[in-house]
Amino acid sequence: TALLLAVDVSGSISLEEYRLQMEGLADALEDPRVMAALVDGQNRLALVQWSGSRHQRLALPWTSVTTPEDVAAVAAGVRAIRRPQLRTVTAIGEAIRFSLDQFPDASDCARKVIDISGDGAENEGMTLTAARAEAITAGVTINAIAIEVDDGDLRLSDYFLNEVITPDGFVVTAKGLADYPRAIRVKLLREIFRNVG
């Protein structure tokens, strides 16, 4: 599996919350069960940071994880990534398209997954419907973590379920950013064990 982690770094994510996300992701990768499953599956990992239109970057290039040391190195790399310049808007469709463009460098992987996290609906670019269709056509699965930061009228998990993930994907809900470390660990285990189990 080529698993691309697409992390929301838009303006609604404070610096403290950014660190919480990155530390939570690194801790999840170091979880013994996650680490063992990644190694057993001989997976590849990459990380994209995204916010508004034309503001996406490959923060961690594709890395093969064939030993526990490989996974530990990826976790250390995640912790070392600096936050990019703040953008207040959320262009989910463009994040997906940018992520899709990274998969030719992992073409030897039989399964391709985008793991996207976010705390809001698309409000710039408005390309989500088309980008999701492109992922389906390309055979790329989109899973998501919906970071629900308030109790507004729009349930973000429902939005991600209906508008973001592919038919073969799933959504994990984080009740606020403090719950993100738990959610990403649960999500990684589900993704990896779905592949090897």
Helices and strands as residue ranges (DSSP letters): E 2-8, H 15-30, H 32-41, E 43-50, E 56-65, H 68-80, H 92-100, G 103-106, E 112-118, H 128-138, E 140-148, H 156-159, I 160-164, E 171-175, G 177-179, H 180-196
